[in-house]
Amino acid sequence: MRTNKLVLTALFVALNVVLSTLITIPLGPIKAAPMQHFINVLSAVFLGPWFGLAQAFLSSVIRMIFGIGSPFAFPGSMIGVFLASILYMYRKHIFVAAIGEVIGTGIIGSLVCIPLAMVLNIQNFMIRPLMMTFMVSSFVGAIISYVLLMVLKKRGLIDKFSHKYKR
């Protein structure tokens, strides 16, 4: 079971990095990546909080190394995937996981980025543009993942996948 989750985590990291190179919205010091949030919701549903956190952390590190991410990816993506995972664990509803990603990244993650911006000494850093960027990016990614997960659920693939990992 653990090997399967490790492989799926690695697959999500790779998908995240590749998709984030294709779809990134640069807005000042922030590089909004809706695909990060798309993968985060998938991680919340299929992996849970700890492997989801590992996916978000590794994806952020690799994106920073390649220059397609920013330091703001760490608090945003990690808080988002953790909250989405916890909410999904308790409610078992895809919509709740998507909302958890938006709240975790868009609100909590953007607020955590304020002290980070001060530490990095970024001038003219304002919370409203940051929060709006995070909200829009996480909302777009959450909608895409919600649609995909609903299609998978209607076909019975989420239940089949979950059953496989409960053994």
C-alpha positions as CSV (number, residue, x, y, z in Angstrom):
1,M,0.0,0.0,0.0
2,R,2.7,2.4,0.9
3,T,4.6,1.8,-2.3
4,N,1.5,2.5,-4.3
5,K,1.1,5.8,-2.5
6,L,4.8,6.7,-3.0
7,V,4.5,6.0,-6.8
8,L,1.3,8.0,-7.0
9,T,2.9,10.9,-5.1
10,A,5.9,10.9,-7.5
11,L,3.5,10.8,-10.5
12,F,1.6,13.8,-9.1
13,V,4.8,15.7,-8.5
14,A,5.9,15.1,-12.1
15,L,2.5,16.1,-13.5
16,N,2.5,19.2,-11.3
17,V,5.9,20.3,-12.5
18,V,5.1,19.6,-16.2
19,L,1.7,21.2,-16.1
20,S,3.0,24.2,-14.2
21,T,5.5,24.9,-16.9
22,L,2.6,25.0,-19.4
23,I,0.1,27.1,-17.4
24,T,1.6,29.8,-15.1
25,I,0.3,33.3,-14.6
26,P,3.1,35.6,-13.6
27,L,1.8,38.5,-11.4
28,G,4.7,40.4,-9.9
29,P,6.6,38.4,-7.4
30,I,4.0,35.6,-7.5
31,K,3.7,33.0,-10.2
32,A,0.1,31.7,-10.0
33,A,-0.1,28.0,-10.9
34,P,-3.7,26.7,-11.1
35,M,-2.3,23.2,-12.0
36,Q,-0.7,23.1,-8.5
37,H,-4.2,23.4,-7.0
38,F,-5.6,20.9,-9.5
39,I,-3.0,18.3,-8.3
40,N,-3.5,19.3,-4.7
41,V,-7.2,18.3,-4.8
42,L,-6.3,15.1,-6.5
43,S,-3.7,14.4,-3.8
44,A,-6.2,15.2,-1.1
45,V,-8.7,12.6,-2.5
46,F,-6.2,9.9,-3.5
47,L,-3.3,10.3,-1.1
48,G,-4.4,11.9,2.2
49,P,-2.7,14.7,4.2
50,W,0.9,13.4,4.7
51,F,1.6,12.2,1.1
52,G,-0.3,15.3,-0.1
53,L,2.0,17.5,1.9
54,A,5.0,15.6,0.5
55,Q,3.7,16.2,-3.0
56,A,3.1,19.9,-2.5
57,F,6.6,20.4,-0.9
58,L,8.5,18.4,-3.5
59,S,6.6,20.1,-6.3
60,S,7.3,23.6,-4.9
61,V,11.0,22.7,-4.5
62,I,11.4,21.4,-8.1
63,R,9.4,24.4,-9.5
64,M,11.7,26.8,-7.6
65,I,14.8,25.0,-8.9
66,F,13.5,25.3,-12.5
67,G,12.5,28.9,-12.0
68,I,8.8,28.4,-12.6
69,G,7.8,28.8,-9.0
70,S,8.3,31.3,-6.1
71,P,8.8,31.0,-2.4
72,F,5.1,31.8,-2.0
73,A,4.3,28.3,-3.4
74,F,5.3,26.6,-0.2
75,P,2.8,28.0,2.3
76,G,0.0,28.3,-0.2
77,S,0.2,24.8,-1.7
78,M,1.1,23.0,1.5
79,I,-1.7,24.6,3.6
80,G,-4.2,24.1,0.8
81,V,-3.5,20.4,0.3
82,F,-3.4,19.7,4.0
83,L,-6.8,21.4,4.7
84,A,-8.3,19.8,1.6
85,S,-7.1,16.4,2.8
86,I,-8.3,16.7,6.3
87,L,-11.7,17.9,5.2
88,Y,-12.0,15.1,2.6
89,M,-10.9,12.5,5.3
90,Y,-13.8,13.5,7.5
91,R,-16.5,14.3,5.0
92,K,-15.6,12.0,2.0
93,H,-17.1,14.6,-0.4
94,I,-15.1,15.9,-3.4
95,F,-16.7,19.4,-3.1
96,V,-15.5,19.8,0.4
97,A,-11.9,18.9,-0.7
98,A,-12.1,21.5,-3.4
99,I,-13.4,24.2,-1.0
100,G,-10.7,23.2,1.5
101,E,-8.0,23.9,-1.2
102,V,-9.5,27.3,-2.0
103,I,-9.8,28.3,1.7
104,G,-6.4,26.8,2.6
105,T,-4.5,28.4,-0.3
106,G,-6.6,31.5,-1.1
107,I,-7.2,32.7,2.4
108,I,-4.9,31.1,4.9
109,G,-1.9,30.6,2.6
110,S,-2.0,34.1,1.3
111,L,-2.1,35.4,4.9
112,V,0.9,33.3,5.8
113,C,2.8,34.8,2.8
114,I,2.7,38.3,4.4
115,P,5.5,37.6,6.9
116,L,7.4,35.7,4.2
117,A,7.2,38.8,1.9
118,M,8.6,40.9,4.8
119,V,11.4,38.4,5.4
120,L,12.2,38.4,1.6
121,N,12.1,42.2,1.7
122,I,9.7,42.5,-1.2
123,Q,8.7,46.2,-1.6
124,N,5.1,47.3,-2.3
125,F,3.7,44.0,-1.3
126,M,0.0,44.3,-0.7
127,I,-2.3,41.7,0.7
128,R,-5.3,42.2,-1.6
129,P,-3.5,41.5,-4.9
130,L,-1.8,38.5,-3.3
131,M,-5.1,37.1,-1.8
132,M,-6.9,37.7,-5.1
133,T,-4.2,35.9,-7.1
134,F,-4.2,32.9,-4.7
135,M,-8.0,32.8,-4.6
136,V,-8.4,32.9,-8.4
137,S,-5.6,30.4,-9.0
138,S,-6.8,27.9,-6.4
139,F,-10.4,28.4,-7.5
140,V,-9.6,27.6,-11.2
141,G,-7.5,24.5,-10.2
142,A,-10.2,23.3,-7.7
143,I,-12.9,23.6,-10.4
144,I,-10.9,21.6,-12.9
145,S,-10.1,18.9,-10.3
146,Y,-13.7,18.8,-9.1
147,V,-15.0,18.2,-12.7
148,L,-12.4,15.4,-13.3
149,L,-13.1,13.8,-9.9
150,M,-16.9,13.8,-10.5
151,V,-16.4,12.1,-13.8
152,L,-14.2,9.5,-12.2
153,K,-16.7,9.1,-9.3
154,K,-19.7,8.6,-11.8
155,R,-17.7,5.8,-13.4
156,G,-16.9,4.2,-10.1
157,L,-13.2,4.6,-10.4
158,I,-12.7,6.6,-7.1
159,D,-14.4,3.8,-5.1
160,K,-12.4,1.2,-6.9
161,F,-9.2,3.0,-6.2
162,S,-10.1,3.6,-2.5
163,H,-11.0,0.0,-2.1
164,K,-7.6,-1.1,-3.5
165,Y,-5.7,1.1,-1.0
166,K,-7.8,-0.1,2.1
167,R,-6.3,-3.6,1.8
